[in-house]
Amino acid sequence: MDIKIAKAWMTSFNDKIQENKDYLSELDTPIGDGDHGSNMARGMAAIMEALDQSEP
């Protein structure tokens, strides 16, 4: 695996997290505080920002 493949994988993963953050939070509600999706989305946004600032 090279950096291009890793970034593509992370981009795809981020897209899925962003698309499903409400559902992930819904799943967290019965056993937690219902913020799992929001936290994952925020974390992935930070990762993507760091990747965008890194060398190709």
mmCIF entry with sequence, helices, sheets and N, C-alpha, C, O atoms, coordinates in Angstrom:
data_MODEL
# 
_entry.id   MODEL 
# 
_entity.id                         1 
_entity.type                       polymer 
_entity.pdbx_number_of_molecules   1 
# 
_entity_poly.entity_id                      1 
_entity_poly.type                           'polypeptide(L)' 
_entity_poly.nstd_linkage                   no 
_entity_poly.nstd_monomer                   no 
_entity_poly.pdbx_seq_one_letter_code       MDIKIAKAWMTSFNDKIQENKDYLSELDTPIGDGDHGSNMARGMAAIMEALDQSEP 
_entity_poly.pdbx_seq_one_letter_code_can   MDIKIAKAWMTSFNDKIQENKDYLSELDTPIGDGDHGSNMARGMAAIMEALDQSEP 
_entity_poly.pdbx_strand_id                 A 
# 
loop_
_entity_poly_seq.entity_id 
_entity_poly_seq.num 
_entity_poly_seq.mon_id 
_entity_poly_seq.hetero 
1 1  MET n 
1 2  ASP n 
1 3  ILE n 
1 4  LYS n 
1 5  ILE n 
1 6  ALA n 
1 7  LYS n 
1 8  ALA n 
1 9  TRP n 
1 10 MET n 
1 11 THR n 
1 12 SER n 
1 13 PHE n 
1 14 ASN n 
1 15 ASP n 
1 16 LYS n 
1 17 ILE n 
1 18 GLN n 
1 19 GLU n 
1 20 ASN n 
1 21 LYS n 
1 22 ASP n 
1 23 TYR n 
1 24 LEU n 
1 25 SER n 
1 26 GLU n 
1 27 LEU n 
1 28 ASP n 
1 29 THR n 
1 30 PRO n 
1 31 ILE n 
1 32 GLY n 
1 33 ASP n 
1 34 GLY n 
1 35 ASP n 
1 36 HIS n 
1 37 GLY n 
1 38 SER n 
1 39 ASN n 
1 40 MET n 
1 41 ALA n 
1 42 ARG n 
1 43 GLY n 
1 44 MET n 
1 45 ALA n 
1 46 ALA n 
1 47 ILE n 
1 48 MET n 
1 49 GLU n 
1 50 ALA n 
1 51 LEU n 
1 52 ASP n 
1 53 GLN n 
1 54 SER n 
1 55 GLU n 
1 56 PRO n 
# 
_struct_asym.id          A 
_struct_asym.entity_id   1 
# 
loop_
_struct_conf.conf_type_id 
_struct_conf.id 
_struct_conf.pdbx_PDB_helix_id 
_struct_conf.beg_label_comp_id 
_struct_conf.beg_label_asym_id 
_struct_conf.beg_label_seq_id 
_struct_conf.pdbx_beg_PDB_ins_code 
_struct_conf.end_label_comp_id 
_struct_conf.end_label_asym_id 
_struct_conf.end_label_seq_id 
_struct_conf.pdbx_end_PDB_ins_code 
_struct_conf.beg_auth_comp_id 
_struct_conf.beg_auth_asym_id 
_struct_conf.beg_auth_seq_id 
_struct_conf.end_auth_comp_id 
_struct_conf.end_auth_asym_id 
_struct_conf.end_auth_seq_id 
_struct_conf.pdbx_PDB_helix_class 
_struct_conf.details 
_struct_conf.pdbx_PDB_helix_length 
HELX_P HELX_P1 AA1 ILE A 3  ? GLU A 19 ? ILE A 3  GLU A 19 1 ? 17 
HELX_P HELX_P2 AA2 LYS A 21 ? ASP A 28 ? LYS A 21 ASP A 28 1 ? 8  
HELX_P HELX_P3 AA3 HIS A 36 ? GLN A 53 ? HIS A 36 GLN A 53 1 ? 18 
# 
_struct_conf_type.id          HELX_P 
_struct_conf_type.criteria    ? 
_struct_conf_type.reference   ? 
# 
loop_
_atom_site.group_PDB 
_atom_site.id 
_atom_site.type_symbol 
_atom_site.label_atom_id 
_atom_site.label_alt_id 
_atom_site.label_comp_id 
_atom_site.label_asym_id 
_atom_site.label_entity_id 
_atom_site.label_seq_id 
_atom_site.pdbx_PDB_ins_code 
_atom_site.Cartn_x 
_atom_site.Cartn_y 
_atom_site.Cartn_z 
_atom_site.occupancy 
_atom_site.B_iso_or_equiv 
_atom_site.pdbx_formal_charge 
_atom_site.auth_seq_id 
_atom_site.auth_comp_id 
_atom_site.auth_asym_id 
_atom_site.auth_atom_id 
_atom_site.pdbx_PDB_model_num 
ATOM 1   N N  . MET A 1 1  ? 0.851   -1.166 0.000  1.00 0.00 ? 1  MET A N  1 
ATOM 2   C CA . MET A 1 1  ? 0.000   0.000  0.000  1.00 0.00 ? 1  MET A CA 1 
ATOM 3   C C  . MET A 1 1  ? 0.902   1.234  0.000  1.00 0.00 ? 1  MET A C  1 
ATOM 4   O O  . MET A 1 1  ? 1.859   1.323  0.769  1.00 0.00 ? 1  MET A O  1 
ATOM 5   N N  . ASP A 1 2  ? 0.580   2.168  -0.864 1.00 0.00 ? 2  ASP A N  1 
ATOM 6   C CA . ASP A 1 2  ? 1.325   3.426  -0.883 1.00 0.00 ? 2  ASP A CA 1 
ATOM 7   C C  . ASP A 1 2  ? 0.437   4.556  -0.361 1.00 0.00 ? 2  ASP A C  1 
ATOM 8   O O  . ASP A 1 2  ? -0.733  4.349  -0.041 1.00 0.00 ? 2  ASP A O  1 
ATOM 9   N N  . ILE A 1 3  ? 1.013   5.744  -0.284 1.00 0.00 ? 3  ILE A N  1 
ATOM 10  C CA . ILE A 1 3  ? 0.298   6.883  0.299  1.00 0.00 ? 3  ILE A CA 1 
ATOM 11  C C  . ILE A 1 3  ? -0.956  7.244  -0.504 1.00 0.00 ? 3  ILE A C  1 
ATOM 12  O O  . ILE A 1 3  ? -1.965  7.651  0.072  1.00 0.00 ? 3  ILE A O  1 
ATOM 13  N N  . LYS A 1 4  ? -0.895  7.096  -1.812 1.00 0.00 ? 4  LYS A N  1 
ATOM 14  C CA . LYS A 1 4  ? -2.057  7.421  -2.650 1.00 0.00 ? 4  LYS A CA 1 
ATOM 15  C C  . LYS A 1 4  ? -3.235  6.494  -2.331 1.00 0.00 ? 4  LYS A C  1 
ATOM 16  O O  . LYS A 1 4  ? -4.378  6.940  -2.231 1.00 0.00 ? 4  LYS A O  1 
ATOM 17  N N  . ILE A 1 5  ? -2.948  5.227  -2.177 1.00 0.00 ? 5  ILE A N  1 
ATOM 18  C CA . ILE A 1 5  ? -4.004  4.255  -1.842 1.00 0.00 ? 5  ILE A CA 1 
ATOM 19  C C  . ILE A 1 5  ? -4.536  4.516  -0.435 1.00 0.00 ? 5  ILE A C  1 
ATOM 20  O O  . ILE A 1 5  ? -5.744  4.452  -0.204 1.00 0.00 ? 5  ILE A O  1 
ATOM 21  N N  . ALA A 1 6  ? -3.639  4.811  0.505  1.00 0.00 ? 6  ALA A N  1 
ATOM 22  C CA . ALA A 1 6  ? -4.066  5.087  1.879  1.00 0.00 ? 6  ALA A CA 1 
ATOM 23  C C  . ALA A 1 6  ? -4.964  6.324  1.938  1.00 0.00 ? 6  ALA A C  1 
ATOM 24  O O  . ALA A 1 6  ? -5.981  6.318  2.632  1.00 0.00 ? 6  ALA A O  1 
ATOM 25  N N  . LYS A 1 7  ? -4.597  7.373  1.221  1.00 0.00 ? 7  LYS A N  1 
ATOM 26  C CA . LYS A 1 7  ? -5.426  8.583  1.206  1.00 0.00 ? 7  LYS A CA 1 
ATOM 27  C C  . LYS A 1 7  ? -6.782  8.316  0.558  1.00 0.00 ? 7  LYS A C  1 
ATOM 28  O O  . LYS A 1 7  ? -7.801  8.830  1.018  1.00 0.00 ? 7  LYS A O  1 
ATOM 29  N N  . ALA A 1 8  ? -6.799  7.521  -0.503 1.00 0.00 ? 8  ALA A N  1 
ATOM 30  C CA . ALA A 1 8  ? -8.068  7.179  -1.156 1.00 0.00 ? 8  ALA A CA 1 
ATOM 31  C C  . ALA A 1 8  ? -8.961  6.398  -0.201 1.00 0.00 ? 8  ALA A C  1 
ATOM 32  O O  . ALA A 1 8  ? -10.169 6.633  -0.145 1.00 0.00 ? 8  ALA A O  1 
ATOM 33  N N  . TRP A 1 9  ? -8.368  5.465  0.553  1.00 0.00 ? 9  TRP A N  1 
ATOM 34  C CA . TRP A 1 9  ? -9.139  4.688  1.520  1.00 0.00 ? 9  TRP A CA 1 
ATOM 35  C C  . TRP A 1 9  ? -9.697  5.595  2.603  1.00 0.00 ? 9  TRP A C  1 
ATOM 36  O O  . TRP A 1 9  ? -10.871 5.490  2.956  1.00 0.00 ? 9  TRP A O  1 
ATOM 37  N N  . MET A 1 10 ? -8.867  6.482  3.134  1.00 0.00 ? 10 MET A N  1 
ATOM 38  C CA . MET A 1 10 ? -9.315  7.391  4.180  1.00 0.00 ? 10 MET A CA 1 
ATOM 39  C C  . MET A 1 10 ? -10.412 8.330  3.673  1.00 0.00 ? 10 MET A C  1 
ATOM 40  O O  . MET A 1 10 ? -11.351 8.641  4.406  1.00 0.00 ? 10 MET A O  1 
ATOM 41  N N  . THR A 1 11 ? -10.295 8.773  2.438  1.00 0.00 ? 11 THR A N  1 
ATOM 42  C CA . THR A 1 11 ? -11.324 9.633  1.844  1.00 0.00 ? 11 THR A CA 1 
ATOM 43  C C  . THR A 1 11 ? -12.649 8.891  1.749  1.00 0.00 ? 11 THR A C  1 
ATOM 44  O O  . THR A 1 11 ? -13.700 9.433  2.090  1.00 0.00 ? 11 THR A O  1 
ATOM 45  N N  . SER A 1 12 ? -12.591 7.656  1.285  1.00 0.00 ? 12 SER A N  1 
ATOM 46  C CA . SER A 1 12 ? -13.803 6.847  1.174  1.00 0.00 ? 12 SER A CA 1 
ATOM 47  C C  . SER A 1 12 ? -14.426 6.589  2.553  1.00 0.00 ? 12 SER A C  1 
ATOM 48  O O  . SER A 1 12 ? -15.643 6.673  2.717  1.00 0.00 ? 12 SER A O  1 
ATOM 49  N N  . PHE A 1 13 ? -13.584 6.276  3.533  1.00 0.00 ? 13 PHE A N  1 
ATOM 50  C CA . PHE A 1 13 ? -14.059 6.043  4.896  1.00 0.00 ? 13 PHE A CA 1 
ATOM 51  C C  . PHE A 1 13 ? -14.705 7.307  5.458  1.00 0.00 ? 13 PHE A C  1 
ATOM 52  O O  . PHE A 1 13 ? -15.769 7.252  6.074  1.00 0.00 ? 13 PHE A O  1 
ATOM 53  N N  . ASN A 1 14 ? -14.051 8.442  5.240  1.00 0.00 ? 14 ASN A N  1 
ATOM 54  C CA . ASN A 1 14 ? -14.599 9.720  5.704  1.00 0.00 ? 14 ASN A CA 1 
ATOM 55  C C  . ASN A 1 14 ? -15.966 9.986  5.072  1.00 0.00 ? 14 ASN A C  1 
ATOM 56  O O  . ASN A 1 14 ? -16.899 10.403 5.758  1.00 0.00 ? 14 ASN A O  1 
ATOM 57  N N  . ASP A 1 15 ? -16.080 9.748  3.785  1.00 0.00 ? 15 ASP A N  1 
ATOM 58  C CA . ASP A 1 15 ? -17.365 9.961  3.108  1.00 0.00 ? 15 ASP A CA 1 
ATOM 59  C C  . ASP A 1 15 ? -18.472 9.141  3.763  1.00 0.00 ? 15 ASP A C  1 
ATOM 60  O O  . ASP A 1 15 ? -19.572 9.645  3.988  1.00 0.00 ? 15 ASP A O  1 
ATOM 61  N N  . LYS A 1 16 ? -18.182 7.883  4.067  1.00 0.00 ? 16 LYS A N  1 
ATOM 62  C CA . LYS A 1 16 ? -19.193 7.013  4.698  1.00 0.00 ? 16 LYS A CA 1 
ATOM 63  C C  . LYS A 1 16 ? -19.545 7.495  6.107  1.00 0.00 ? 16 LYS A C  1 
ATOM 64  O O  . LYS A 1 16 ? -20.711 7.469  6.500  1.00 0.00 ? 16 LYS A O  1 
ATOM 65  N N  . ILE A 1 17 ? -18.542 7.931  6.861  1.00 0.00 ? 17 ILE A N  1 
ATOM 66  C CA . ILE A 1 17 ? -18.804 8.439  8.214  1.00 0.00 ? 17 ILE A CA 1 
ATOM 67  C C  . ILE A 1 17 ? -19.679 9.687  8.139  1.00 0.00 ? 17 ILE A C  1 
ATOM 68  O O  . ILE A 1 17 ? -20.655 9.805  8.880  1.00 0.00 ? 17 ILE A O  1 
ATOM 69  N N  . GLN A 1 18 ? -19.339 10.613 7.256  1.00 0.00 ? 18 GLN A N  1 
ATOM 70  C CA . GLN A 1 18 ? -20.109 11.853 7.126  1.00 0.00 ? 18 GLN A CA 1 
ATOM 71  C C  . GLN A 1 18 ? -21.551 11.558 6.696  1.00 0.00 ? 18 GLN A C  1 
ATOM 72  O O  . GLN A 1 18 ? -22.489 12.176 7.198  1.00 0.00 ? 18 GLN A O  1 
ATOM 73  N N  . GLU A 1 19 ? -21.723 10.616 5.770  1.00 0.00 ? 19 GLU A N  1 
ATOM 74  C CA . GLU A 1 19 ? -23.064 10.260 5.283  1.00 0.00 ? 19 GLU A CA 1 
ATOM 75  C C  . GLU A 1 19 ? -23.913 9.595  6.367  1.00 0.00 ? 19 GLU A C  1 
ATOM 76  O O  . GLU A 1 19 ? -25.137 9.725  6.368  1.00 0.00 ? 19 GLU A O  1 
ATOM 77  N N  . ASN A 1 20 ? -23.267 8.889  7.281  1.00 0.00 ? 20 ASN A N  1 
ATOM 78  C CA . ASN A 1 20 ? -24.001 8.078  8.257  1.00 0.00 ? 20 ASN A CA 1 
ATOM 79  C C  . ASN A 1 20 ? -23.855 8.548  9.697  1.00 0.00 ? 20 ASN A C  1 
ATOM 80  O O  . ASN A 1 20 ? -24.148 7.791  10.623 1.00 0.00 ? 20 ASN A O  1 
ATOM 81  N N  . LYS A 1 21 ? -23.409 9.783  9.903  1.00 0.00 ? 21 LYS A N  1 
ATOM 82  C CA . LYS A 1 21 ? -23.173 10.236 11.280 1.00 0.00 ? 21 LYS A CA 1 
ATOM 83  C C  . LYS A 1 21 ? -24.450 10.242 12.120 1.00 0.00 ? 21 LYS A C  1 
ATOM 84  O O  . LYS A 1 21 ? -24.401 9.926  13.309 1.00 0.00 ? 21 LYS A O  1 
ATOM 85  N N  . ASP A 1 22 ? -25.576 10.592 11.532 1.00 0.00 ? 22 ASP A N  1 
ATOM 86  C CA . ASP A 1 22 ? -26.833 10.586 12.295 1.00 0.00 ? 22 ASP A CA 1 
ATOM 87  C C  . ASP A 1 22 ? -27.210 9.163  12.691 1.00 0.00 ? 22 ASP A C  1 
ATOM 88  O O  . ASP A 1 22 ? -27.653 8.924  13.815 1.00 0.00 ? 22 ASP A O  1 
ATOM 89  N N  . TYR A 1 23 ? -27.036 8.228  11.777 1.00 0.00 ? 23 TYR A N  1 
ATOM 90  C CA . TYR A 1 23 ? -27.349 6.827  12.069 1.00 0.00 ? 23 TYR A CA 1 
ATOM 91  C C  . TYR A 1 23 ? -26.416 6.278  13.154 1.00 0.00 ? 23 TYR A C  1 
ATOM 92  O O  . TYR A 1 23 ? -26.863 5.566  14.052 1.00 0.00 ? 23 TYR A O  1 
ATOM 93  N N  . LEU A 1 24 ? -25.133 6.606  13.073 1.00 0.00 ? 24 LEU A N  1 
ATOM 94  C CA . LEU A 1 24 ? -24.186 6.157  14.085 1.00 0.00 ? 24 LEU A CA 1 
ATOM 95  C C  . LEU A 1 24 ? -24.550 6.723  15.462 1.00 0.00 ? 24 LEU A C  1 
ATOM 96  O O  . LEU A 1 24 ? -24.433 6.027  16.470 1.00 0.00 ? 24 LEU A O  1 
ATOM 97  N N  . SER A 1 25 ? -24.980 7.956  15.503 1.00 0.00 ? 25 SER A N  1 
ATOM 98  C CA . SER A 1 25 ? -25.418 8.546  16.775 1.00 0.00 ? 25 SER A CA 1 
ATOM 99  C C  . SER A 1 25 ? -26.682 7.872  17.279 1.00 0.00 ? 25 SER A C  1 
ATOM 100 O O  . SER A 1 25 ? -26.839 7.655  18.481 1.00 0.00 ? 25 SER A O  1 
ATOM 101 N N  . GLU A 1 26 ? -27.580 7.541  16.368 1.00 0.00 ? 26 GLU A N  1 
ATOM 102 C CA . GLU A 1 26 ? -28.819 6.839  16.741 1.00 0.00 ? 26 GLU A CA 1 
ATOM 103 C C  . GLU A 1 26 ? -28.487 5.484  17.369 1.00 0.00 ? 26 GLU A C  1 
ATOM 104 O O  . GLU A 1 26 ? -29.094 5.090  18.364 1.00 0.00 ? 26 GLU A O  1 
ATOM 105 N N  . LEU A 1 27 ? -27.516 4.773  16.780 1.00 0.00 ? 27 LEU A N  1 
ATOM 106 C CA . LEU A 1 27 ? -27.121 3.479  17.338 1.00 0.00 ? 27 LEU A CA 1 
ATOM 107 C C  . LEU A 1 27 ? -26.522 3.627  18.734 1.00 0.00 ? 27 LEU A C  1 
ATOM 108 O O  . LEU A 1 27 ? -26.656 2.732  19.569 1.00 0.00 ? 27 LEU A O  1 
ATOM 109 N N  . ASP A 1 28 ? -25.875 4.736  18.982 1.00 0.00 ? 28 ASP A N  1 
ATOM 110 C CA . ASP A 1 28 ? -25.216 4.993  20.265 1.00 0.00 ? 28 ASP A CA 1 
ATOM 111 C C  . ASP A 1 28 ? -26.211 5.387  21.359 1.00 0.00 ? 28 ASP A C  1 
ATOM 112 O O  . ASP A 1 28 ? -25.905 5.241  22.542 1.00 0.00 ? 28 ASP A O  1 
ATOM 113 N N  . THR A 1 29 ? -27.364 5.869  20.996 1.00 0.00 ? 29 THR A N  1 
ATOM 114 C CA . THR A 1 29 ? -28.318 6.406  21.964 1.00 0.00 ? 29 THR A CA 1 
ATOM 115 C C  . THR A 1 29 ? -28.746 5.408  23.044 1.00 0.00 ? 29 THR A C  1 
ATOM 116 O O  . THR A 1 29 ? -28.770 5.787  24.215 1.00 0.00 ? 29 THR A O  1 
ATOM 117 N N  . PRO A 1 30 ? -29.085 4.154  22.718 1.00 0.00 ? 30 PRO A N  1 
ATOM 118 C CA . PRO A 1 30 ? -29.536 3.239  23.784 1.00 0.00 ? 30 PRO A CA 1 
ATOM 119 C C  . PRO A 1 30 ? -28.465 2.905  24.826 1.00 0.00 ? 30 PRO A C  1 
ATOM 120 O O  . PRO A 1 30 ? -28.798 2.595  25.970 1.00 0.00 ? 30 PRO A O  1 
ATOM 121 N N  . ILE A 1 31 ? -27.195 2.963  24.449 1.00 0.00 ? 31 ILE A N  1 
ATOM 122 C CA . ILE A 1 31 ? -26.139 2.555  25.381 1.00 0.00 ? 31 ILE A CA 1 
ATOM 123 C C  . ILE A 1 31 ? -25.174 3.684  25.748 1.00 0.00 ? 31 ILE A C  1 
ATOM 124 O O  . ILE A 1 31 ? -24.281 3.505  26.576 1.00 0.00 ? 31 ILE A O  1 
ATOM 125 N N  . GLY A 1 32 ? -25.362 4.835  25.126 1.00 0.00 ? 32 GLY A N  1 
ATOM 126 C CA . GLY A 1 32 ? -24.446 5.943  25.381 1.00 0.00 ? 32 GLY A CA 1 
ATOM 127 C C  . GLY A 1 32 ? -25.185 7.261  25.390 1.00 0.00 ? 32 GLY A C  1 
ATOM 128 O O  . GLY A 1 32 ? -26.364 7.332  25.736 1.00 0.00 ? 32 GLY A O  1 
ATOM 129 N N  . ASP A 1 33 ? -24.475 8.296  25.005 1.00 0.00 ? 33 ASP A N  1 
ATOM 130 C CA . ASP A 1 33 ? -25.090 9.619  25.028 1.00 0.00 ? 33 ASP A CA 1 
ATOM 131 C C  . ASP A 1 33 ? -25.507 10.124 23.652 1.00 0.00 ? 33 ASP A C  1 
ATOM 132 O O  . ASP A 1 33 ? -25.904 11.281 23.512 1.00 0.00 ? 33 ASP A O  1 
ATOM 133 N N  . GLY A 1 34 ? -25.420 9.275  22.641 1.00 0.00 ? 34 GLY A N  1 
ATOM 134 C CA . GLY A 1 34 ? -25.936 9.622  21.322 1.00 0.00 ? 34 GLY A CA 1 
ATOM 135 C C  . GLY A 1 34 ? -25.081 10.580 20.528 1.00 0.00 ? 34 GLY A C  1 
ATOM 136 O O  . GLY A 1 34 ? -25.585 11.286 19.655 1.00 0.00 ? 34 GLY A O  1 
ATOM 137 N N  . ASP A 1 35 ? -23.783 10.614 20.821 1.00 0.00 ? 35 ASP A N  1 
ATOM 138 C CA . ASP A 1 35 ? -22.940 11.545 20.076 1.00 0.00 ? 35 ASP A CA 1 
ATOM 139 C C  . ASP A 1 35 ? -21.821 10.858 19.295 1.00 0.00 ? 35 ASP A C  1 
ATOM 140 O O  . ASP A 1 35 ? -20.920 11.524 18.786 1.00 0.00 ? 35 ASP A O  1 
ATOM 141 N N  . HIS A 1 36 ? -21.875 9.546  19.200 1.00 0.00 ? 36 HIS A N  1 
ATOM 142 C CA . HIS A 1 36 ? -20.809 8.790  18.545 1.00 0.00 ? 36 HIS A CA 1 
ATOM 143 C C  . HIS A 1 36 ? -20.606 9.213  17.093 1.00 0.00 ? 36 HIS A C  1 
ATOM 144 O O  . HIS A 1 36 ? -19.471 9.418  16.665 1.00 0.00 ? 36 HIS A O  1 
ATOM 145 N N  . GLY A 1 37 ? -21.679 9.345  16.341 1.00 0.00 ? 37 GLY A N  1 
ATOM 146 C CA . GLY A 1 37 ? -21.572 9.749  14.938 1.00 0.00 ? 37 GLY A CA 1 
ATOM 147 C C  . GLY A 1 37 ? -20.986 11.141 14.778 1.00 0.00 ? 37 GLY A C  1 
ATOM 148 O O  . GLY A 1 37 ? -20.148 11.370 13.906 1.00 0.00 ? 37 GLY A O  1 
ATOM 149 N N  . SER A 1 38 ? -21.421 12.065 15.612 1.00 0.00 ? 38 SER A N  1 
ATOM 150 C CA . SER A 1 38 ? -20.890 13.429 15.566 1.00 0.00 ? 38 SER A CA 1 
ATOM 151 C C  . SER A 1 38 ? -19.403 13.449 15.883 1.00 0.00 ? 38 SER A C  1 
ATOM 152 O O  . SER A 1 38 ? -18.628 14.149 15.231 1.00 0.00 ? 38 SER A O  1 
ATOM 153 N N  . ASN A 1 39 ? -19.013 12.674 16.889 1.00 0.00 ? 39 ASN A N  1 
ATOM 154 C CA . ASN A 1 39 ? -17.603 12.629 17.263 1.00 0.00 ? 39 ASN A CA 1 
ATOM 155 C C  . ASN A 1 39 ? -16.748 11.991 16.174 1.00 0.00 ? 39 ASN A C  1 
ATOM 156 O O  . ASN A 1 39 ? -15.654 12.474 15.882 1.00 0.00 ? 39 ASN A O  1 
ATOM 157 N N  . MET A 1 40 ? -17.237 10.913 15.574 1.00 0.00 ? 40 MET A N  1 
ATOM 158 C CA . MET A 1 40 ? -16.487 10.275 14.489 1.00 0.00 ? 40 MET A CA 1 
ATOM 159 C C  . MET A 1 40 ? -16.371 11.220 13.293 1.00 0.00 ? 40 MET A C  1 
ATOM 160 O O  . MET A 1 40 ? -15.314 11.306 12.669 1.00 0.00 ? 40 MET A O  1 
ATOM 161 N N  . ALA A 1 41 ? -17.448 11.920 12.977 1.00 0.00 ? 41 ALA A N  1 
ATOM 162 C CA . ALA A 1 41 ? -17.431 12.852 11.843 1.00 0.00 ? 41 ALA A CA 1 
ATOM 163 C C  . ALA A 1 41 ? -16.444 13.991 12.094 1.00 0.00 ? 41 ALA A C  1 
ATOM 164 O O  . ALA A 1 41 ? -15.704 14.388 11.195 1.00 0.00 ? 41 ALA A O  1 
ATOM 165 N N  . ARG A 1 42 ? -16.439 14.503 13.301 1.00 0.00 ? 42 ARG A N  1 
ATOM 166 C CA . ARG A 1 42 ? -15.512 15.580 13.643 1.00 0.00 ? 42 ARG A CA 1 
ATOM 167 C C  . ARG A 1 42 ? -14.062 15.093 13.596 1.00 0.00 ? 42 ARG A C  1 
ATOM 168 O O  . ARG A 1 42 ? -13.185 15.795 13.094 1.00 0.00 ? 42 ARG A O  1 
ATOM 169 N N  . GLY A 1 43 ? -13.819 13.907 14.112 1.00 0.00 ? 43 GLY A N  1 
ATOM 170 C CA . GLY A 1 43 ? -12.476 13.339 14.084 1.00 0.00 ? 43 GLY A CA 1 
ATOM 171 C C  . GLY A 1 43 ? -11.985 13.088 12.670 1.00 0.00 ? 43 GLY A C  1 
ATOM 172 O O  . GLY A 1 43 ? -10.832 13.373 12.347 1.00 0.00 ? 43 GLY A O  1 
ATOM 173 N N  . MET A 1 44 ? -12.859 12.554 11.831 1.00 0.00 ? 44 MET A N  1 
ATOM 174 C CA . MET A 1 44 ? -12.461 12.289 10.446 1.00 0.00 ? 44 MET A CA 1 
ATOM 175 C C  . MET A 1 44 ? -12.237 13.586 9.681  1.00 0.00 ? 44 MET A C  1 
ATOM 176 O O  . MET A 1 44 ? -11.356 13.650 8.823  1.00 0.00 ? 44 MET A O  1 
ATOM 177 N N  . ALA A 1 45 ? -13.014 14.615 9.975  1.00 0.00 ? 45 ALA A N  1 
ATOM 178 C CA . ALA A 1 45 ? -12.796 15.912 9.317  1.00 0.00 ? 45 ALA A CA 1 
ATOM 179 C C  . ALA A 1 45 ? -11.404 16.444 9.664  1.00 0.00 ? 45 ALA A C  1 
ATOM 180 O O  . ALA A 1 45 ? -10.722 17.003 8.806  1.00 0.00 ? 45 ALA A O  1 
ATOM 181 N N  . ALA A 1 46 ? -10.985 16.272 10.908 1.00 0.00 ? 46 ALA A N  1 
ATOM 182 C CA . ALA A 1 46 ? -9.649  16.712 11.316 1.00 0.00 ? 46 ALA A CA 1 
ATOM 183 C C  . ALA A 1 46 ? -8.568  15.893 10.621 1.00 0.00 ? 46 ALA A C  1 
ATOM 184 O O  . ALA A 1 46 ? -7.547  16.440 10.204 1.00 0.00 ? 46 ALA A O  1 
ATOM 185 N N  . ILE A 1 47 ? -8.785  14.602 10.495 1.00 0.00 ? 47 ILE A N  1 
ATOM 186 C CA . ILE A 1 47 ? -7.826  13.743 9.794  1.00 0.00 ? 47 ILE A CA 1 
ATOM 187 C C  . ILE A 1 47 ? -7.713  14.157 8.337  1.00 0.00 ? 47 ILE A C  1 
ATOM 188 O O  . ILE A 1 47 ? -6.609  14.256 7.801  1.00 0.00 ? 47 ILE A O  1 
ATOM 189 N N  . MET A 1 48 ? -8.843  14.399 7.695  1.00 0.00 ? 48 MET A N  1 
ATOM 190 C CA . MET A 1 48 ? -8.816  14.792 6.286  1.00 0.00 ? 48 MET A CA 1 
ATOM 191 C C  . MET A 1 48 ? -8.114  16.133 6.108  1.00 0.00 ? 48 MET A C  1 
ATOM 192 O O  . MET A 1 48 ? -7.389  16.326 5.131  1.00 0.00 ? 48 MET A O  1 
ATOM 193 N N  . GLU A 1 49 ? -8.316  17.043 7.024  1.00 0.00 ? 49 GLU A N  1 
ATOM 194 C CA . GLU A 1 49 ? -7.628  18.336 6.953  1.00 0.00 ? 49 GLU A CA 1 
ATOM 195 C C  . GLU A 1 49 ? -6.108  18.131 7.065  1.00 0.00 ? 49 GLU A C  1 
ATOM 196 O O  . GLU A 1 49 ? -5.336  18.748 6.331  1.00 0.00 ? 49 GLU A O  1 
ATOM 197 N N  . ALA A 1 50 ? -5.696  17.267 7.982  1.00 0.00 ? 50 ALA A N  1 
ATOM 198 C CA . ALA A 1 50 ? -4.263  16.990 8.139  1.00 0.00 ? 50 ALA A CA 1 
ATOM 199 C C  . ALA A 1 50 ? -3.707  16.322 6.887  1.00 0.00 ? 50 ALA A C  1 
ATOM 200 O O  . ALA A 1 50 ? -2.596  16.635 6.460  1.00 0.00 ? 50 ALA A O  1 
ATOM 201 N N  . LEU A 1 51 ? -4.463  15.411 6.300  1.00 0.00 ? 51 LEU A N  1 
ATOM 202 C CA . LEU A 1 51 ? -4.002  14.751 5.069  1.00 0.00 ? 51 LEU A CA 1 
ATOM 203 C C  . LEU A 1 51 ? -3.876  15.747 3.923  1.00 0.00 ? 51 LEU A C  1 
ATOM 204 O O  . LEU A 1 51 ? -2.943  15.670 3.123  1.00 0.00 ? 51 LEU A O  1 
ATOM 205 N N  . ASP A 1 52 ? -4.814  16.678 3.850  1.00 0.00 ? 52 ASP A N  1 
ATOM 206 C CA . ASP A 1 52 ? -4.767  17.692 2.791  1.00 0.00 ? 52 ASP A CA 1 
ATOM 207 C C  . ASP A 1 52 ? -3.543  18.574 2.923  1.00 0.00 ? 52 ASP A C  1 
ATOM 208 O O  . ASP A 1 52 ? -3.039  19.086 1.923  1.00 0.00 ? 52 ASP A O  1 
ATOM 209 N N  . GLN A 1 53 ? -3.058  18.759 4.136  1.00 0.00 ? 53 GLN A N  1 
ATOM 210 C CA . GLN A 1 53 ? -1.896  19.614 4.364  1.00 0.00 ? 53 GLN A CA 1 
ATOM 211 C C  . GLN A 1 53 ? -0.575  18.859 4.234  1.00 0.00 ? 53 GLN A C  1 
ATOM 212 O O  . GLN A 1 53 ? 0.495   19.468 4.213  1.00 0.00 ? 53 GLN A O  1 
ATOM 213 N N  . SER A 1 54 ? -0.656  17.527 4.148  1.00 0.00 ? 54 SER A N  1 
ATOM 214 C CA . SER A 1 54 ? 0.557   16.734 4.036  1.00 0.00 ? 54 SER A CA 1 
ATOM 215 C C  . SER A 1 54 ? 1.026   16.648 2.581  1.00 0.00 ? 54 SER A C  1 
ATOM 216 O O  . SER A 1 54 ? 0.293   16.989 1.653  1.00 0.00 ? 54 SER A O  1 
ATOM 217 N N  . GLU A 1 55 ? 2.221   16.201 2.415  1.00 0.00 ? 55 GLU A N  1 
ATOM 218 C CA . GLU A 1 55 ? 2.751   16.028 1.068  1.00 0.00 ? 55 GLU A CA 1 
ATOM 219 C C  . GLU A 1 55 ? 2.020   14.889 0.373  1.00 0.00 ? 55 GLU A C  1 
ATOM 220 O O  . GLU A 1 55 ? 1.524   13.978 1.036  1.00 0.00 ? 55 GLU A O  1 
ATOM 221 N N  . PRO A 1 56 ? 1.947   14.928 -0.941 1.00 0.00 ? 56 PRO A N  1 
ATOM 222 C CA . PRO A 1 56 ? 1.222   13.874 -1.674 1.00 0.00 ? 56 PRO A CA 1 
ATOM 223 C C  . PRO A 1 56 ? 1.791   12.531 -1.529 1.00 0.00 ? 56 PRO A C  1 
ATOM 224 O O  . PRO A 1 56 ? 1.267   11.574 -2.098 1.00 0.00 ? 56 PRO A O  1 
# 
